[in-house]
Structure formats: structure tokens, C-alpha cells
Amino acid sequence: MATAASAAIGGPLGVHARPHRWLTPLVTALALTAATFTLGAVADNACAQGAWWDPPRQFANLCYSDLPYAYVNGGAERVPPLSDSDGRYPPPTAAPATAVLTYAAGLVTSVIVGWPDAESREGRPLAEVAADPEVRQEAVVYVGVAATLLLLAALATTWCLVRTHRNRPWDAVGFAVAPVLALSATIGWDLMSVGCVAGALLAWSRKRVVGAGVLIGVGTALAVYPVIVLGALATVAIRAGRTAAVGRTAAAALISWAAIMVPAYVLAPSSWLSFDDYLSTGVGNGSLWALLPAFGIGVSATLATQLTLISGIVLVVSLTWLALSAPRRPRLPQLALLLMLAVLLVSKEYAPQYALWLLPLAVLARPYWRDLLIWQAAEVFYFLAIWWHLGGYTDGGANGVDEVYTWAIATRVLAQLWLAGVVVRDIRQPWLDPVRVDALTDDPAGGVVDQALDVRALVR
């Protein structure tokens, strides 16, 4: 689509044309990424003007973010991560690596605003500190610092996507102009782990197996989900008979992850993992299981956990069988996307920014704008509905069910199933895969498995 649209300004290039000296696909994709990110940042202006501290307003203006609260809950007093032993602040919910990142951004903010006196704040009640106009203004500056780092992560992701599929650089435009990027980029620190995943895919495509492992390990320390990419790597490597390579990747991932997580465990073992909390909590916002109460089916915390674990195992086993039994070995992004979708579809919670986890994988797995836009249209609907639901603007149905919110969850799930369905079809019928329209193309992101012999074909 991007190539066809370029005809309006003189493209696409003919066979005898010389390329532009500097307006390359990479430069174009980076510029579009910056523009999309800026559009989303501008949309947060209402919250920067004060709506963050008035929950109904921030939900009405669709500009909620975790970032200002991260500053208020510790950053204003420059509390080192995992060091709050007296319980002054709420229990940390972020991964240790994200807590360190939050702390570093807070220090930069303190430098910008003139290094405020943190000791004078420690003796005041936390609620009073959080309501201090000076602290709130510092939180706005903190969000600006965080947004700058997130923009760099978005640009790095685009750079990696352009270079991962060498012969299809324009596919990265699907990430650069994605509606979910504009809407969700500044909700939290998710783009940092997204950048790690994109970097790992690039490193693997260039046969840098150790580098890919390091990035997966760092990404997993920021957010657990990048480990799913390692599972996809292992599956395609087994089918290609390249298990030694993925073994080195797994070892590098484990070492880099442990280098971050073990010190965190030593400093604060009670805050290291929240797996027990996950098992004990009930259905959260956006979960597929949140649809059941609309039909009069109660879902306890135990039942929600059982449904998540059982359905997740079934889906992962089914996708592994698909990858090992398909007529042709799946491309790495295809399998990684399917595994990610499987985990998120049955999760007990689905936050709007989770769409960012899927975005770079979807762009590489199914670089066809129709399917990307169908899926993202549903994500945008869900983005609107969940904030208005949390703000109380769509409650009040006759049966006590927020029907707009319920329909948004159902629509998002159906759209994700559509995206998964077309990718599964591409795996079963490789000639329909946009990347494999050329019979000579195997897996541009495959690295050591690209053009490798297919073990299943040899067995047959």
C-alpha cells in the first residue's frame, strides 16, 4: 500500500531510476514513526493540563497513563527501586528492570526541574505529597522525559523492522503509522520491551544468535512476554535441525535475564515476582472471561486461573503441532505472533497497551494492510470503550452490564482471531503468504533457519 501510494509523489521507482539520495525507506519510516508518536503525545495534552489528577476527566479525554503516578509514588522523593521497606508507597507492580528505568527517568527529571528537596517531602503524608502542585508539575516533566525515551524505543523498533526483512523495507510503515502506536505509546513503558523484541528479531535474522538471546533476556526482565519469542525460535529451529543455535540463544537470554533479576531478588525478594498475586486475583479489565458475567456466569479467581492455564496450554500445544506439521516450516514472526495472540486471548487481563506487544510481530507476520487495519480498528474500539467504562460513562444498562464495554471486548477478540486465522492460512497455504509470493523466499527473519533443510520433509 505504501509503495502504491508513493505514486502521488513520483514513485514507485522504475527499473532504470536512480534512488533518492537520502529519502530512503528507512528515513521515511522513521519520520512517519516520529509523526505518529507526536500525534499521540499531543493527544495527552488535556491530561498534562491537569486531567491526570481528576480520574473521570482523564478517562473522558482518553489520555490515561501510568507514568505520572510512577513519579508521584516514589519518584518525587527519589526513592531507589525496591528499597521501600517501610511500606510508605504502594507495592510495586512493575518488573525490577522497569523500576530501575522509572528511577533513572526520575533522576533526570530532578535535574531538569532544579533538584527539589526530597527530604522535606519524606516527613509529609504521601497523599499530601501527591497533591502538591509542585510535585504534579514535576510529574508532567517526568512524562516528557519518559516520552522521549519511548520515542527513541519506537524509532529503534522501526529501524529494526526495516532491516529485518531486507527486501521488504516498506513493511515497517505498518508499524510507523499504526493507530495503536499513536494511542498507546505513552500509557506505560511497554515500548522498551517492544524494542527489545524487534532488536532480537533483527539480530536473529543476521545470525547473531547470542545478541538475540541477550535482547530477549533484557526484554523479559522488562516484561515477561518476550520469552514467548524464544519459544517460537526453539520450535522453528527444531524443525530446521538447528537446535544448537537456539541453545546458545536460550543460554544468552537466561544469563542476561538473571544478571538483572538476581540482584533484584537479593534486594527485595518479596517484590521480585507477583506470580502468587496473579494466581489469586480474579478477572481483570478486558479479559475474554469478563464476557461470562454478561451471560449470568460467575467467574471466581480460582475458576479464572484454571480457565487461563488450561486454555493457554491447549493453544500453545496446538500451535506447536501446527508448526511441526505444516507443509512448510512457518516463518518466525508468524509463529511468534500466534503464540503471543494465544497467551493474550486467554489472559485474565488485557490492557490497551498490550496491542503494542503484537504490533511489530503482526507487521512482519502478515504485512497486508487490510488485515492489520481490521485488527487495529477493533483495538481502537476497545481503547475507547475501556476508558469510558472505567470513567463510568457507559455504565447503566438495565441488567447492570456495560454493553458497550462488553461488545468492545468481543469485537477485539474476534479481530484477533481474524488476524490469527489469516496467519494460520498462510502457514497451511504458503503461496498465499505475502512474504513468500516468490517461491525462492523462505524466511527473511529466520537467520540460521532461513533456507535450511526442512527436517519434516526429510523424514517424509
C-alpha positions as CSV (number, residue, x, y, z in Angstrom):
1,M,0.0,0.0,0.0
2,A,2.9,2.4,0.9
3,T,4.6,1.7,-2.4
4,A,1.4,2.3,-4.4
5,A,0.6,5.5,-2.5
6,S,4.1,6.8,-3.4
7,A,2.9,7.2,-7.0
8,A,1.4,10.5,-5.9
9,I,4.9,12.0,-5.5
10,G,6.5,10.3,-8.4
11,G,7.1,6.6,-7.3
12,P,7.4,3.8,-7.2
13,L,10.8,3.7,-8.9
14,G,11.2,2.2,-12.3
15,V,13.9,-0.3,-13.2
16,H,16.2,2.4,-14.7
17,A,15.6,5.1,-12.0
18,R,18.2,6.2,-9.5
19,P,17.1,6.1,-5.8
20,H,16.8,9.3,-3.9
21,R,20.0,10.4,-2.2
22,W,18.5,10.5,1.3
23,L,14.8,9.8,1.2
24,T,15.2,6.1,1.7
25,P,12.5,3.7,3.1
26,L,14.4,3.8,6.4
27,V,14.3,7.6,6.6
28,T,10.6,7.7,5.5
29,A,9.6,5.1,8.1
30,L,11.5,6.9,10.9
31,A,9.9,10.2,10.0
32,L,6.4,8.6,10.0
33,T,7.1,6.9,13.3
34,A,8.1,10.3,14.9
35,A,4.9,11.9,13.4
36,T,2.6,9.2,14.7
37,F,4.2,9.2,18.2
38,T,4.0,13.0,18.3
39,L,0.3,12.9,17.4
40,G,-0.3,10.6,20.3
41,A,1.7,12.8,22.7
42,V,-0.3,15.9,21.7
43,A,-3.5,14.0,22.4
44,D,-2.3,13.7,26.0
45,N,-2.3,17.5,26.4
46,A,-5.6,17.5,28.3
47,C,-4.1,15.3,31.0
48,A,-0.9,17.3,31.2
49,Q,-3.1,20.3,31.9
50,G,-4.5,18.6,35.0
51,A,-6.8,15.7,34.0
52,W,-4.3,13.1,35.3
53,W,-5.4,14.2,38.8
54,D,-9.1,14.0,38.0
55,P,-9.9,10.4,37.1
56,P,-13.2,11.0,35.3
57,R,-11.6,13.7,33.1
58,Q,-8.6,11.6,32.1
59,F,-10.9,8.8,31.1
60,A,-13.2,11.1,29.2
61,N,-10.2,12.6,27.4
62,L,-8.7,9.2,26.6
63,C,-5.3,10.2,28.0
64,Y,-4.7,7.9,30.9
65,S,-1.1,7.0,31.6
66,D,0.7,5.0,34.4
67,L,3.7,7.3,34.1
68,P,2.7,10.3,36.2
69,Y,1.7,8.1,39.1
70,A,5.0,6.3,38.9
71,Y,6.7,9.6,39.6
72,V,4.3,10.6,42.4
73,N,4.7,7.2,44.1
74,G,8.4,7.4,44.8
75,G,9.9,9.4,42.1
76,A,9.2,12.8,43.8
77,E,11.3,11.6,46.7
78,R,13.9,9.9,44.6
79,V,13.3,6.6,46.4
80,P,15.7,3.9,44.9
81,P,13.9,1.0,43.3
82,L,13.0,-2.0,45.5
83,S,14.2,-0.1,48.7
84,D,10.9,0.9,50.2
85,S,10.9,-1.4,53.3
86,D,8.5,0.5,55.5
87,G,5.5,0.3,53.2
88,R,5.2,4.1,52.6
89,Y,4.4,3.5,48.9
90,P,2.0,1.1,47.2
91,P,3.6,-2.4,46.4
92,P,5.4,-2.2,43.1
93,T,3.7,-3.8,40.1
94,A,6.4,-3.1,37.5
95,A,9.2,-5.6,36.8
96,P,12.5,-4.7,38.5
97,A,14.1,-3.6,35.3
98,T,11.2,-1.2,34.6
99,A,11.5,0.1,38.2
100,V,15.2,0.9,37.5
101,L,14.2,2.7,34.3
102,T,11.5,4.6,36.2
103,Y,14.0,5.7,38.8
104,A,16.5,6.8,36.2
105,A,13.9,8.9,34.5
106,G,13.0,10.4,37.8
107,L,16.6,11.5,38.4
108,V,16.7,13.2,35.0
109,T,13.5,15.0,35.9
110,S,15.0,16.2,39.2
111,V,18.0,17.6,37.3
112,I,15.7,19.4,34.8
113,V,13.5,21.0,37.5
114,G,16.4,22.0,39.7
115,W,16.8,19.1,42.1
116,P,13.9,19.7,44.5
117,D,14.4,18.9,48.2
118,A,13.2,15.3,48.6
119,E,14.0,15.1,52.3
120,S,11.4,17.7,53.2
121,R,8.8,15.6,51.4
122,E,9.6,12.4,53.3
123,G,8.1,13.7,56.5
124,R,4.8,14.6,55.0
125,P,1.8,12.2,54.4
126,L,2.0,10.6,50.9
127,A,-1.4,11.9,49.9
128,E,-0.3,15.4,50.7
129,V,2.9,15.0,48.6
130,A,0.9,13.6,45.7
131,A,-1.5,16.6,45.8
132,D,1.3,19.1,45.9
133,P,1.0,21.3,42.7
134,E,4.8,21.5,42.5
135,V,5.1,17.7,42.5
136,R,2.4,17.4,39.9
137,Q,4.1,19.8,37.7
138,E,7.3,17.7,38.1
139,A,5.3,14.7,37.1
140,V,4.4,16.4,33.8
141,V,8.1,17.0,33.2
142,Y,8.8,13.3,34.1
143,V,6.2,12.2,31.5
144,G,8.1,14.3,29.0
145,V,11.4,12.6,29.9
146,A,9.7,9.2,29.6
147,A,8.1,10.1,26.3
148,T,11.5,11.0,24.9
149,L,12.9,7.6,25.8
150,L,9.8,5.9,24.5
151,L,10.1,7.8,21.2
152,L,13.7,6.5,20.9
153,A,12.4,3.0,21.5
154,A,9.8,3.4,18.8
155,L,12.4,4.7,16.4
156,A,14.7,1.8,17.2
157,T,11.8,-0.6,16.6
158,T,11.1,0.9,13.2
159,W,14.8,0.7,12.3
160,C,14.9,-3.0,13.3
161,L,11.8,-3.8,11.3
162,V,13.1,-2.1,8.2
163,R,16.3,-4.1,8.3
164,T,14.8,-7.4,9.4
165,H,13.0,-8.0,6.0
166,R,15.8,-6.7,3.8
167,N,13.8,-6.9,0.5
168,R,10.6,-5.6,2.1
169,P,11.6,-2.4,4.0
170,W,8.2,-0.8,3.4
171,D,6.5,-3.3,5.7
172,A,7.8,-1.3,8.6
173,V,5.4,1.5,7.7
174,G,2.7,-0.7,9.1
175,F,4.3,-0.1,12.5
176,A,5.2,3.5,11.8
177,V,1.6,4.8,11.2
178,A,-0.3,2.3,13.3
179,P,-3.2,3.8,15.2
180,V,-2.4,1.7,18.3
181,L,1.1,3.3,18.3
182,A,-0.4,6.8,18.5
183,L,-3.0,5.8,21.1
184,S,-1.0,3.6,23.5
185,A,2.7,4.6,23.2
186,T,2.7,6.7,26.4
187,I,0.5,4.6,28.6
188,G,3.5,2.8,30.1
189,W,7.0,1.6,29.4
190,D,5.9,-1.1,27.1
191,L,7.7,0.2,24.0
192,M,11.0,-0.5,25.7
193,S,10.3,-4.3,25.7
194,V,8.8,-4.0,22.2
195,G,12.1,-2.5,21.1
196,C,14.0,-5.4,22.6
197,V,11.8,-7.9,20.8
198,A,12.3,-6.1,17.4
199,G,16.0,-6.0,18.1
200,A,16.1,-9.7,18.9
201,L,14.3,-10.5,15.6
202,L,16.8,-8.4,13.7
203,A,19.8,-10.0,15.5
204,W,18.4,-13.5,14.8
205,S,17.8,-12.6,11.1
206,R,21.5,-11.6,10.9
207,K,22.6,-14.9,12.6
208,R,23.7,-13.1,15.7
209,V,22.2,-15.7,18.0
210,V,23.9,-14.6,21.2
211,G,22.8,-11.0,20.6
212,A,19.2,-12.1,20.0
213,G,19.3,-14.0,23.3
214,V,20.7,-11.0,25.2
215,L,17.9,-8.8,23.9
216,I,15.2,-11.4,24.7
217,G,16.6,-11.7,28.3
218,V,16.6,-7.9,28.8
219,G,13.1,-7.7,27.3
220,T,11.9,-10.4,29.6
221,A,13.3,-8.5,32.6
222,L,11.2,-5.5,31.5
223,A,8.1,-7.5,30.8
224,V,7.6,-11.3,30.8
225,Y,6.1,-11.7,27.3
226,P,9.4,-11.6,25.2
227,V,10.1,-15.1,26.4
228,I,7.4,-16.2,24.1
229,V,9.6,-15.3,21.1
230,L,12.2,-17.7,22.5
231,G,9.6,-20.4,22.3
232,A,8.9,-19.6,18.7
233,L,12.6,-19.6,18.0
234,A,13.0,-23.1,19.5
235,T,10.1,-24.5,17.5
236,V,11.3,-23.3,14.1
237,A,14.9,-24.3,15.0
238,I,13.8,-27.8,15.8
239,R,12.1,-28.2,12.5
240,A,15.2,-26.9,10.7
241,G,17.6,-29.1,12.7
242,R,19.4,-26.0,14.2
243,T,18.9,-26.7,17.9
244,A,22.5,-25.8,18.8
245,A,21.9,-22.2,17.6
246,V,18.8,-21.8,19.6
247,G,20.5,-23.4,22.6
248,R,23.1,-20.5,22.6
249,T,20.3,-18.0,22.2
250,A,18.5,-19.5,25.2
251,A,21.7,-19.5,27.3
252,A,22.3,-15.9,26.5
253,A,18.7,-15.0,27.3
254,L,18.9,-16.8,30.7
255,I,22.2,-15.2,31.6
256,S,21.2,-11.6,30.7
257,W,17.8,-12.1,32.5
258,A,19.5,-13.5,35.6
259,A,22.0,-10.6,35.7
260,I,19.1,-8.2,36.1
261,M,16.7,-10.3,38.2
262,V,19.0,-12.0,40.7
263,P,20.2,-8.7,42.2
264,A,16.6,-7.6,42.4
265,Y,15.8,-10.7,44.3
266,V,18.6,-10.1,46.8
267,L,17.4,-6.5,47.4
268,A,13.7,-7.2,47.7
269,P,12.6,-10.9,47.5
270,S,9.0,-10.0,48.4
271,S,8.7,-7.7,45.4
272,W,10.6,-9.8,42.9
273,L,7.7,-11.8,41.4
274,S,4.0,-11.4,41.6
275,F,3.0,-14.8,40.3
276,D,1.2,-15.7,43.5
277,D,-0.8,-12.5,43.2
278,Y,-1.6,-13.3,39.6
279,L,-3.0,-16.7,40.7
280,S,-5.1,-15.2,43.5
281,T,-6.7,-12.3,41.5
282,G,-9.9,-12.6,39.6
283,V,-10.8,-11.5,36.1
284,G,-9.3,-8.1,35.2
285,N,-10.2,-5.5,32.6
286,G,-10.6,-6.6,29.0
287,S,-10.3,-10.3,29.6
288,L,-12.2,-12.8,27.5
289,W,-13.5,-14.2,30.7
290,A,-15.1,-10.8,31.5
291,L,-17.7,-11.7,28.9
292,L,-19.1,-14.6,31.0
293,P,-20.8,-12.4,33.7
294,A,-22.8,-10.8,30.8
295,F,-24.4,-14.2,30.4
296,G,-25.0,-14.7,34.1
297,I,-22.0,-16.9,34.6
298,G,-20.0,-16.0,37.7
299,V,-16.2,-16.3,37.5
300,S,-14.2,-16.7,40.7
301,A,-10.5,-16.1,40.9
302,T,-9.8,-19.8,41.0
303,L,-12.0,-20.6,38.0
304,A,-10.4,-17.7,36.1
305,T,-7.0,-19.0,36.8
306,Q,-8.0,-22.5,35.8
307,L,-9.5,-21.3,32.5
308,T,-6.5,-19.3,31.7
309,L,-3.9,-22.0,32.4
310,I,-5.9,-24.9,30.7
311,S,-6.8,-22.9,27.6
312,G,-3.3,-21.5,27.3
313,I,-1.7,-24.9,27.4
314,V,-4.2,-26.2,24.9
315,L,-3.5,-23.3,22.5
316,V,0.3,-23.5,22.8
317,V,0.3,-27.2,22.2
318,S,-1.9,-26.8,19.2
319,L,0.3,-24.1,17.7
320,T,3.4,-26.2,18.3
321,W,1.7,-29.1,16.5
322,L,0.7,-26.7,13.7
323,A,4.3,-25.5,13.4
324,L,5.8,-29.0,13.2
325,S,3.1,-30.5,10.9
326,A,2.6,-27.7,8.4
327,P,3.6,-28.4,4.8
328,R,6.3,-25.8,5.0
329,R,8.1,-24.5,8.1
330,P,6.4,-21.4,9.4
331,R,8.2,-18.1,9.3
332,L,9.5,-17.0,12.7
333,P,7.3,-13.9,13.0
334,Q,4.2,-15.9,12.1
335,L,4.7,-18.4,14.9
336,A,5.7,-15.7,17.4
337,L,2.6,-13.7,16.6
338,L,0.3,-16.8,17.0
339,L,1.9,-17.7,20.4
340,M,1.6,-14.1,21.6
341,L,-2.1,-14.0,20.5
342,A,-2.8,-17.3,22.2
343,V,-1.4,-16.0,25.5
344,L,-3.2,-12.7,25.4
345,L,-6.5,-14.1,24.2
346,V,-6.9,-16.2,27.4
347,S,-5.1,-13.9,29.8
348,K,-7.0,-12.7,32.9
349,E,-6.4,-9.1,31.9
350,Y,-5.9,-7.2,28.7
351,A,-4.7,-3.6,28.9
352,P,-4.9,-1.4,25.8
353,Q,-1.1,-1.1,25.5
354,Y,-0.8,-4.9,25.1
355,A,-1.6,-4.3,21.4
356,L,1.9,-2.8,21.2
357,W,3.3,-6.3,22.0
358,L,1.6,-7.7,19.0
359,L,2.3,-4.8,16.6
360,P,5.8,-5.5,15.3
361,L,5.1,-9.2,15.0
362,A,1.9,-8.6,13.1
363,V,3.7,-6.3,10.7
364,L,6.2,-9.0,9.9
365,A,3.9,-11.9,10.0
366,R,1.1,-10.5,7.9
367,P,2.3,-7.4,6.0
368,Y,-1.1,-6.8,4.4
369,W,-2.8,-3.6,5.4
370,R,-6.4,-4.9,5.2
371,D,-5.8,-7.4,7.9
372,L,-3.7,-5.0,10.0
373,L,-6.4,-2.3,9.9
374,I,-9.2,-4.8,10.6
375,W,-7.4,-5.9,13.8
376,Q,-6.4,-2.3,14.8
377,A,-9.9,-0.9,14.3
378,A,-11.1,-3.4,16.9
379,E,-8.2,-2.4,19.2
380,V,-9.2,1.3,18.8
381,F,-12.8,0.5,19.7
382,Y,-11.6,-1.4,22.8
383,F,-9.3,1.6,23.7
384,L,-12.3,3.9,23.6
385,A,-14.6,1.6,25.5
386,I,-12.3,0.6,28.3
387,W,-11.6,4.2,29.3
388,W,-15.2,5.3,29.1
389,H,-16.1,2.1,31.1
390,L,-13.6,3.0,33.8
391,G,-14.8,6.5,33.9
392,G,-18.4,5.4,34.3
393,Y,-19.6,6.9,31.1
394,T,-21.1,3.8,29.6
395,D,-22.4,2.0,32.7
396,G,-26.0,1.8,33.5
397,G,-27.5,-1.0,31.4
398,A,-30.8,-2.4,32.5
399,N,-29.1,-5.6,33.7
400,G,-26.1,-3.8,35.2
401,V,-23.9,-4.8,32.3
402,D,-21.9,-2.2,30.4
403,E,-22.9,-3.4,26.9
404,V,-20.5,-1.0,25.0
405,Y,-17.6,-2.4,27.0
406,T,-18.8,-6.0,26.5
407,W,-19.2,-5.5,22.8
408,A,-15.7,-3.9,22.6
409,I,-14.1,-7.0,24.2
410,A,-16.0,-9.3,22.0
411,T,-15.0,-7.3,18.9
412,R,-11.4,-7.2,19.9
413,V,-11.3,-10.9,20.4
414,L,-12.9,-11.6,17.1
415,A,-10.5,-9.3,15.3
416,Q,-7.5,-11.0,16.9
417,L,-8.9,-14.4,15.9
418,W,-9.2,-13.0,12.3
419,L,-5.6,-12.0,12.4
420,A,-4.6,-15.4,13.7
421,G,-6.8,-17.1,11.1
422,V,-5.2,-15.4,8.1
423,V,-1.7,-16.2,9.5
424,V,-2.7,-19.9,10.1
425,R,-4.0,-19.9,6.5
426,D,-0.7,-18.6,5.3
427,I,1.2,-21.3,7.1
428,R,-1.1,-24.0,5.7
429,Q,-1.0,-22.5,2.2
430,P,2.4,-20.7,1.9
431,W,1.6,-19.5,-1.6
432,L,-0.9,-17.0,0.0
433,D,1.8,-15.6,2.3
434,P,2.7,-12.0,1.1
435,V,6.3,-12.6,2.0
436,R,6.5,-15.9,0.2
437,V,4.9,-14.9,-3.0
438,D,8.4,-15.6,-4.5
439,A,8.9,-19.3,-4.3
440,L,12.6,-18.7,-3.6
441,T,11.9,-16.8,-0.4
442,D,11.9,-18.8,2.8
443,D,12.1,-16.7,6.0
444,P,13.8,-13.3,5.8
445,A,13.7,-13.1,9.6
446,G,14.8,-16.8,10.0
447,G,18.5,-16.2,10.3
448,V,20.2,-19.6,10.7
449,V,17.0,-21.4,9.7
450,D,16.4,-19.4,6.6
451,Q,16.9,-21.6,3.5
452,A,17.7,-24.5,5.9
453,L,16.6,-28.1,5.1
454,D,13.2,-29.0,6.5
455,V,13.6,-31.9,8.9
456,R,9.9,-32.9,8.4
457,A,10.4,-33.0,4.6
458,L,13.5,-35.2,5.1
459,V,11.6,-37.6,7.3
460,R,8.8,-37.9,4.8
